[in-house]
Amino acid sequence: MTMIRRTITTTGLAGLGVLTLGLTACGSGGGSGGGEEEAGSTLERLQEEGSITLAIASEQPYSWVGDDGEPTGATIAMHEEIFGNLGIDDIEVEEVAWDNLIPGLNAGRWDAVSAGMSILPERCAEASFSDPEIMYTTTLAVPTGNPQDLSDLDSVVETGGDVTLAIQSGAIEDGYASDLGIENTIAVDSASSGLEAVQSGRADAFALTAVSLNWMTEDMDDLETTEAFVQELDGVEQVGAGATVFHKDDTDLLEAYNEELAKITGDEQAYLGLVEPFGFTAENLPPEDLTTEQLCAGELE
């Protein structure tokens, strides 16, 4: 059984300064910032060390640190399986602000990003994404009773600026709001901060993936979620597919990862066995004909 060891890092939005509690993560070899002096590829180094460092954004139910101090979530479950099959049995995690996940990866602070990050053209220009892992839709967290009668981001637009929308900085919903011309927004750095903004009255709604907000508000009396929706921009439905993120130079690691991932996404029961405990269903399983290349090219029609 794969062992998971906890390494918690607090990273500010203003920069990449890191405060590590516990074991300090090793810089990646090869393309991930370790330099040419380290022999072999990143995959070979990780297999030799038997350890990998993953950055997470603490968004439930994708990946977060549980009350017992151990990393948990759907992407952690998949990575425990995949990296274990690659001979990498020790997973360390660092909690990082969303905006710093890819910059920190490219700076060699961690080996991969485990956050269910959506595959978008602008992100593909900065890093490499695995094959699609999780499909998702969007929802709004609103005060119980939905006093503004919101249903989706288009309904926010229709209020003419009377609604304040909380958005997670750098998340795909941030881009949706910008493209729709929603100006009355407040930026938050985590899902929990977005929910707190609505609870405190600083925001009327918080937009994020449906599976996350449904999971996080399940036991809350003061918040509820709208029906899940797929946002349209210029008449095109925005396909949301999350994946694991790697440094662009780590092609061997990416290829090996995708080979193991295919064994999971190609078997619905294997997939559900890993992600269903965290609220995901067969609807979240990516279709076979959806590729990272399509999503990176923005070919959504």
N, C-alpha and C positions, 0 to 999 in steps of 0.2 A: 504493500500500500504506500502510495506516495506520501512522504513527510512534508509538511508545510511549516516553515519557520517564519516568524513574524519579524519584520523590520519596518518600523513606522517612521515616516519622514514628513515633516511639515514644510511645505514650500509656499512662499508668498507669491501673490500675483505680480508683484513688482519686479521679480527677478528670479534667478535660479539658485539662490542661496538655500542651503539644505541643512536642517537640524536633524540628525539621525539619533534615535534612541535605540540602543542595542547594537547589533552588528552593522558595520558599515558595508554598503553594497560595493561590489567590485565593479570597476569600469569594464565595459565590454571590449573584447579583443577585435581584431580585424577592423571592419567598417564601423563599429560602434564606438570608436574613440580610443581603443587600446594602443593603436600605433602599429607600425610594421614590425617592431621588435618582438611582438608576440607571434610565435609560430602558429601556423594553421588558421583555419577559419573560426568564426565565432562558435559555430556548431561543435567543432572539435574541442574547443576550449571548454564549452559548457559541459560536454559529455565527460571530459577528463576531470573537471571539477565536481561534476554531479550536482550543480547548483545553478539556478537562474534567478535573476532579479526582475520582477515585474512591477511596473508602475500602475496604480489604480487611482480612480477618482472618488472612491467611496460612494458610488451611486448604487443603491439597492434596487433590484436584486441582482445586478450584474457582478459587482465585486466590492466588498467592504470588509472591515475587521469586525468580527462579532463580539458579543459581550464577554466571551471566553478568551478574547485576545488573539483568536486565530482568524486568518483570512477565510472568507466564505463567499458564496455567490455562484451564479451560473457559469460565468467565464472562468472562475477559479476551478470549478468542478471539471470543465473541459480541459483546462490547462494541466490540472493534476493528472488526468488521463493521458493527454497527448505527450507532455514532456516526460512523464514516467515511462511511456513506451519508447521514448528516444534515449532512455538511460540517464535522464536528468531528474533525480528523485527529490531534490531539495528546492522548494520554491520560497523565495523571500519576496516580500512586497513592501513597497513604499507608497504611502498616501500622498498624493500630489494634487495641487489645484489643476482643474481641467485645462486651462490655457497653457500649462507648462508640461503637459504629457509628451507632446512631440518634440518641443525644444529640448527637454531633458534627455529624451531618447537620442537625439542627434548630437547632444553633448557627451554621450557615453555614460550618463548617470544610471541608466538601467538598460536591460537587454531587450525588453519588449513592453508593450502597453496592453494591459488587460482591463478594458473598460467598455467593451461593446461599442467602440467608436464607429460612427457612421462613415461609410466609404464615400468621400466627396472629392471632386476633381482638385480643389485647392489643397486638400490634405494629401492627395496622391502625389502632388508635386513636391512634397516635403518628406514623405516616408513611404514605405511599402506596406500594403495591406494583404492579409491572408485572403483566402477564398471567403465568401460570405458565410457568417456563422449564425446570425440571429436577425430575423425580420422583425420590424416593429412599426407601430402606429403612434400617434400623438394624442395627448389628452390635456385638459386644463384642470388644475386643482383650484377649487373655488370654495368660499365659505359655505357651510352647510345650508341648504335651501337655495343655493345659486341665485343670490339676490339680483345680480345683473343679467340673469337669463342668458348666459353665454353657452355656446355650443362648440365653437371652433375658433380659429384665428380670424376667419372672415367675419364672425360675429363681433370680435373685438374691433375690427376695422369699422364696422357699421355703427359703433357707438360714437364715432367722430372724435375720439380722444378723451372721452369721459371715463374710460377704464384704464387703470394702470396695470401693465403686464410685467410680471417678473420673468426674466429669462436668464438661463445659465450662460455666462460669458463663454463664447467659443463653441457652444453646442449648436446642433443643427437648427433648433428652434430659434436661436439668435438670428441665423440667416433668413429663416422664414419671415420673422418679424420685420427685418430690414427690407426684404424684397416686397413685402406688402405695404410698406410705408408706415408701419406702426411706430410712432415716435414717443408716445408716453410709456416708457419702459424704465425699469430699474434692473441693473445687472447684479447677479449673485454669482458666487464662486462654487456653489455646491447645491445639490438637490435639497438637502436639509435647510439650507439658508433660504431657498426659494419658498419652501413651505412655511418657514417662520415669517417671511415677508407677508404672506397672505394672512397668517394667523394674527399678526400684529396690526393688520390694516394698512400697512405701507403699500400693499399691492392688492388688486382685486382678483387676480388670477396668476397662476404660474404654469407655464407651458413646458412640457417635457414628455419623454416617451411614456406611453400608457402603462406598460408593464411596471415601470418604476413607480409612477405616482399611485397606481392602484395598490401596489404592494405597500408603499410607505404610509398611505392614508387609511389602510384597512381598519386599524383600531383607533382612529381619530374621530372624536365626536364633533369637532368644530370644522372639519374639512371634508369635502367629497370631490369626486372627479366627474367630468362630463363623459359622454360616450366617446370612445376612441374614434379617431378620424385620420384619414390620409390627406395631408395638405395638398392643395393644387396651387401651382404657380403658372400663370399664363396658360391655363387650361391643361397643364401636364401634372399628373399625379406624381408626387415626390416619393419615390421608392426608398424606404429606409432599411438599410442592411448594415449591421455592425460586424466588425472583424477585429482580429488582433493586428497590432501595428509593429513593424520591424524597421530597423535601419535599412536604407536603400542598398547598402553594400552587403548585407547579410543574406545573400541569395541562397546559399546552401541551407541555412537555418529555415528560411521561408519555405523552400521546396520540401524539406523534410517535414515541416509542420503541416503543410497542405496535404501531404500523403496520409498522415495520421488523421487529420481533420476529416478527410473524405470517408474514412471508415466509420466515422460517427454520423456525419450528415447524410451518408448513403444508407443508413439503417435507422428508420424512424424510432424503433424501440430503444436502440442504443442512445440516440439523441435525447429522447424523453427521459431515459433513466438518469441522465446527468442534469438536465435543466428543469424537468417538471417539478422537483421539490422547491424550486424558486419561483413558481408561478407561470412558467412558460408552457406553451402547448404546441401541438403539431402545427398550428398556424404560424408559429415563429420559425419553423424549419424552412430555410431558403429553398426556392425551386431549383431544380437541377440546371435549368437553362439560364439562370442569373449568374453573371460573372463579375469578378472584380474589374476586369478590363472595361466592361460596359459602364459600370458605375464611375470608374475613374474618368471615363470619357464623357460622362454626363449624358449618356444615351438612354434616356428614361422613357421615351415614347414607344 
